Amino acid sequence: MWADAATLKDTMPTAFEPETAALPKLTNEEIARYSRHLILPEVGMEGQQKLKAAKVLCVGTGGLGAPLALYLTAAGVGTIGLVDFDIVDESNLQRQIIHSQSTVGKLKVDSAEITLKGLNKNTNIIKHNTMLTSANALEIFKDYDVIADGTDNFQTRYLVNDACVLTGKPNAYGSIFRFEGQASVFATEDGPCYRCLYPEPPPPGLVPSCAEGGVLGILPGLVGVIQATEVIKLILGIGEPLIGRLLLVDALAMSFRTMKLRKNPECPMCGTHEIKELIDYDQFCGIPKPTEAGPLEVSSHGSTPDLPIVDGIPQMSVEQLKARMDSNTAPFILDVREPHEYQIVDIGAPLIPVGDLPNQLHRLTFPKTTEIVVHCKSGARSQRAALFLKEQGYTNVSNLSGGILAWADRIDKSLPKY
């Protein structure tokens, strides 16, 4: 059994226990606004004052960060920090409800601030328009009471976890994929951290991102609200936080299962404390360093600079491929997306989904010295497919950098993007 509310309150980090006399007073306007909280004995006047005094950092203002920040703002959390460096895209609006048609093209932190200030003018919004890195995470985290992880990649999840352990901040964690989600509270003094659950990251490319695998638009709302609930419970010191438990959400079955988690005494982060500083998380997760190469312009000679070679696979730009096609020297182009993606848009290349490639190699009837360019949506799956083909003896394989999205952006703007 979990401890009762009084006992649980005693175990909360000191950040949640400011002196009652030091708590900010509520104005008459705020008393009216939060009246439904004030009449809850578990919240009351003091609880609402704690919410007003609290500082919560939302890492990401995407699918999870949107409902998370909205509900924390509505609940009266006094300071909300937002970490994001992206801009609002039309494809975000299917799930990222903090943004709108009118803010497409704006920085996400600016777009989120507009919505949050419209919801609660008294909330202090602090914008961190930057990528969270090992160089800045500890400095950003130090001013907040709770960190809410709404990220979508493994390297940032490990970074958030480690920074939370090092700074003593609880991590209200959530993740989503397709129709399923997870939530927990990591990095408390007595509970496990993210590394206790996942000591090692999965091999690069094994788990597709939401951009590759898709996500039901409503799902991040469901999981993000769970995260917000956990944050508020931590601030108030009430209920049974998801410390030592992993909540599994299946939206198709509308089922919720809970797994018990134990703190690993051998965990190098929260157990032995072997890790004493933030590391290179791209390297830890086996992710190639981002290159400086952006959209490439075709020169007056009709060529473009070469893109990097990644894991032995040359990267071809869409401009280079278009020039080859125009000069009738086009290589064999292979599309490795899924059939439902092919129905949305294609550039005429034959389709073999990356997962079917081992069983469909017989369809490649040409010599293994034939030049092949592999493409997918954005370049990640096609890189994996190119590596597989190279392992099978194909000697002249390239990856189309940026995939069909780059083609639609820079070659044929009439094509739809998804």
N, C-alpha and C positions, 0 to 999 in steps of 0.2 A: 504493500500500500504506500501511496505517496503521503508525505507529511501534510498536516492540515495547514490552512492558510497562515496561521500565526507562526508555526514552525518554519514554513516556507519563506515567510517574510524575513525571518532571522537569517536565512541563508542567502538572501539576495545581495548582489554587490553593493558596496557603500554608495555608489552613484545614485541608487534609488532611494536612499534614506537621508535626504537633506533634513536639517532641523525644521520642525513644523513652523517655528516662528520665522524661518528664512524663506518659506514658500511664498511665491507671488500671490497676491490677493486677486480675487476675481471681481471684475466690474459687474455692475447690475446687468449690463448687456450680456456678459458672459454667463452670468447666473441664469438668465432667461434662455440663452442658447443651449446650455448644457443641462437643462432641468431634468431631462430623462436620465442622465447620469447621476445627478445629485440625489435623486430619490432612491437610487440603488444603495443599500447599506454597504455593499462591497466597494463602492466607489466613493460616494458622498463628497462633501466639500473638500476634504483633505486629498482624496484621490484625484479629483479634478485639478487641484493645485499642483499635485505631482506631475500630472500630464502636462500642465502649462510649463512647468520647470524643466521637463525632459527635453533631451536633444537626441534625435534619431537620425542616423545616416542611411539613406537608401542608395545602395550601390546598383546603379542602373535605373533608367526611367522607361523601360520597355514593357513587355507583357506583364511581368511580375511587379516591377516598380510602379506601374501606373495605378492599379487598385490599392497597392500598399500605401503609397504616398497620399492618395485621395482619402482613404479611410483614417489614416493617422491625422491628417489635417482636419478632417471633419470632427474627429474625436477630441480635438483640442490640444494635441501635442504642440508645445510652444515653439520648437525649432526643428525644422526638417532640412537636412542636408541632402543634396542631390549630386551624385557623381555620374557623369556621362559626357562623352565627347562626340556623339553621333548627331546627325540631323534627322529631322522628321521626313519620312518617305511615305508615299501613298500606301505602300504595302503594310506599313505599321498599323494603320487605322483599323484593321480587322480585329485587333486585340488590345492595342495600346491606347486605352480609352482616355488617357490624360491629354492626348494630342487631338487635333482636329483638322478638318480640311483647310481652315484658315491659317494653320501654322506649318503646313507642309513646306519644307525648305528651311525652316528655322532650326536653330540649335535646340536639341531636346530639352536641355535644362531651362532655356528661355520659354519654350512652349509649355513645359510643366509648370513653371512659375506663374504664367498667366492663368492657367486653370486653377491652381491651388490658391492663389490670391483671390480669385473670383469666388472660391468656396469659403474661404476664411481669411479675412483681411488682417486678422491679428496674428496669424502664424508667420514666424520669421523664416524665410526661405534663404538658405545659403547654397549658392551654386558653385560646384567644382567642375568647370568645363575642361576636363582633362581625362586622359586614360589613367586608370589606377595602376600604379607600378610599384615595384619594390622600393623605388626611390622616394615615393611620396605617400605611401599608404599609412605608415606609422604617424606621420605628421598630420594627415587628414583625420585619422581615427581618434586621436588623443582628445579632441574636444567634444566627443559624443558619448552618450550613455549606452546605446544599443546600436549595433550594426545589423542592417537587414540586407541579406545577399539576394539580389535579383538578377544575377549574371547568367550568361548562357554558354560559358565555356569553362573547361576544367582548369586551365592555368589561372584564371581569375578566382575561381572557387578556392583553390589551394592558397592563393595569395591572401584572400579575405580571411580564411580560416587561420592562417599563421599569424597574420597581423592582429587578429582578435585575441589569440592566445597570448601573444607578446604584450599587448596593451591591456589585457584583462577585461575585454569587452565581450558580452554575449553576442552570439551570431544567430539571428533568426533566419534560418536557411530555407530556401525553396528552389525547386527545379521542375521543369516541365518538358514533355516530349510527346508529340502527337496527341494521345488521349489520356496520358498518365502523368502523375505528378508526385512529388515527395515534399515533405516538410519536416523540420526538426529544429531544435535549439542546441547549438554547439558552443563549445569553448567556455562553459561556465566552470567554476572552480572544481566542482565534484562530478561534472558530467563529461561525456566523451567529446572529442572534437571531430571534425570532418575526416581527418586522417585515420582516426580509429575505425571509421566505417569503410573508408577507401584508402588503404595504406599506399597504394600505387595507382596512378592514372591509367586509364585504358590505353591500348596502343593507338597512336595517332590515326584518325580516320575511321576507327572501328564504330564509334557512336556518332551518327550524323547530327549536325546541328538542326535547329528548328527550320532554318532557311533551306536546308536540304531535305529534311524528313517531314516538315510541316507540323502544324499544331492547331488543334481545335481552338478557335478564337476565344471561347468562353473559359477554357481551362485555366489560363493564367489568372483570370479574375477569381476563380475558385481558390487556387493555391495562394495567390497574393493576399486575399482576405484572411486566410488561415495565418499567414505570416504576420499580418497586421494585428490579428487577435493575440498571437504569442507576444508580440512587442508590448502591447498594452498590459497583458498579464504580468510581464516582467517588470514594467514600470510601477504597477500598482501592488505587486507582490501578492497576487491572488491566484486561486485556481491551481491547476496542475500543468505547468508548462511542459512542452515536449522535450524535456531534458532526459536523455537516456531512452528516448523513443523516436522511431522513424515512422511517420504517418505516410502510408501509400494510398494514393487516390487513383481510382479507375473511373473515368467519366463515362465510358460506354456502359459499364455495369452499374454505375453510380454506387460503387462500393468503397469502403474505407477500411484498411487493415493497419494494425500497428505492430511494428517489430520492436522488441526490446534491444537496446544497445548498451554495451558496457564500455567503460573507459579502459583502454588498453594500457596497462602499466609499462609496456615496452614501446608505446608510441613515441617516436623521436621528438614530437612537438609538445604534447601535453603530459606525457608519461615520464620519460627520462630527461626531457628538456635538452636533448642532444642538439636540436636546432635552436640556435640562439639569435639568429638574424634572418631576415628575409633573403630568399635565394633567387636564382634565375628560373622563373616558373615556366617560361617557354621551353627552356632546355630540359627541365624536370619532366614536362609533358611531351617532350619530343616534337615540339612545334617549331618549324623553321622560323627564323627571325624575319619579320616583315621587311620587305625591300622598299627602297625609296622610289621605285619605278611606279609612276602613275600612268594616266592616259597618254599614249604615245602619238605624236604627230608624224604623219608621213612626210619625209623630206622631199626636197625638190627632185631628188634622184629616184623617188618612188620607193625608198626603203626606210626601215625603222631601226633604231638601236636594238641590239640583241638583249633579250631579257635573261635573268639569271638561270643557271642550271640548278635545279633543286633535287637533291638525292639522286643525281645522275640523270635526271630527266630534263631536257631542254624545254624552256617555256617559250611558246610562240605567241606573239601578240595578234589580236584580231586584225590589225592593219597589215601585218605580214601575211596572214592567211588570205586576206582579201586580195592583196597584190598578186599572190601566187595564183589565185583563182582567175583573176583578170588576165594573167599572162599564159593561161592554159598549162600551168605547171603545178596544178593543185595536187597535194598529197591525198591519200585516202583518209577521209574524215569519218570518225566513229563517234556516235552519240551514245553515252553510257548512262543517261537518265532513265527515269521510269516511264512506262507507257502513258500514264495519266499526265505527265509533264509534256510528253511529246505531242499530246492532243492540244495542249495550250499553245505551243509554238515550236517550230523546228526550222532548221536551215537546210533541209534536204538530205542530211546524212543518215545512213542506215543506223538502226537502233539495236543495241544489245545492252540491257541494264547491267551495271557493274556487278551485281550479285549473281547474274546468270553467265557472266563471261567465262568462268572455268568450264561450264558445260556447253558453251556455244562457240568455242574456238574453231570447230570444224567449219563454221560459216566463213572464216577468213581463209579463202582458198588461194590467196596469192603467196608468193615467196616471203620468207621471214625478213628479207632485206628491204622489202617495200616500205616506203616512207608512210608513216601513220601519224595523224594528229587526232588526239582524243579530246572530246569536249563534254562538259556537263552544264549545270546551271551557272556555277561560279568558279570552277576550277579545282575543287577539292576532291570530288569523287573521280574525276578524270585523271588526277595525279595518281590516285591509288590504282586505277585501271592501267595507266601507263607503266607503273612499276611492275604490275602483274605481267603485262605483255613482255616487258624486258626480261623478267624471270623465265618466261616461256621461250626465250630465244629470239624474239623480235628485236632487231638491232637498230632500227631507225624510228624511234617513237618519241613524239613531242606532246606536251600538254598545252591546250589552248588557255592561256592566262585570262582569267575573268569570265570564261565560258560564254554561254549564250546571252547572259546579261550584258557583258561588255560588247558583244556583237550588236545587241539592240541599242546600246548607248551610243556607240561610236561608228557603226557601219550602216545599219538599217534601222532608223528611228521609227519606222512604221510598225515594227514588230512589238507585240505586247511583252511586258515584263511581269514577272510574278515572284 
